[in-house]
Amino acid sequence: MTIADLQSVASFHGWILAPRPGPRAPLTPRERQIVDSVLSGRTTKEIAFDLGVSDTTVRVLYSRAMKKLGRSKRKRKKSKQTSHA
């Protein structure tokens, strides 16, 4: 089956063919630093304080790094809540 055949079938069904992802861009040194800090269990605020940047900057750089790595968003740890009945 050729690309033209695939495009024809996709068009018939109303599908949109996404382009194939190219090689991912490498992480910048700062993105790597933030990813390593997150992997070691540090919070956004802790990382921001140590790097002398805002927590928003840390979140943006982490998000960019995850996109480059093809990963989903950071999962937050849920704390166990105990009920006092």
Residue, then its C-alpha position, 0 to 999 in steps of 0.5 A: m500500500t502506498i502513501a497515496d492509498l493510505q491518504s485516500v482511505a483516511s480521507f474516505h473515513g474522515w481520518i487525519l494522518a499525522p506526520r511521522p515524528g522526527p528525531r527529538a531535540p536534545l535536552t538543554p543543560r537546564e532542562r536536564q538539571i530540572v528533570d534530574s531534580v524531579l526524578s530525585g523527588r524534589t519539589t518545584k519550589e525546592i528546585a526553583f529556590d536552588l536555581g534562583v528562578s521562579d517555580t513557573t520557570v521550572r514548570v515550563l522547562y520541565s514541560r518542554a523537557m517532557k515534550k522532547l522526551g515524548r512523556s506525559k505530564r508529571k504525576r503528583k503523589k497523592s498523600k494518604q488522608t486519614s479520617h479522624a472519626 
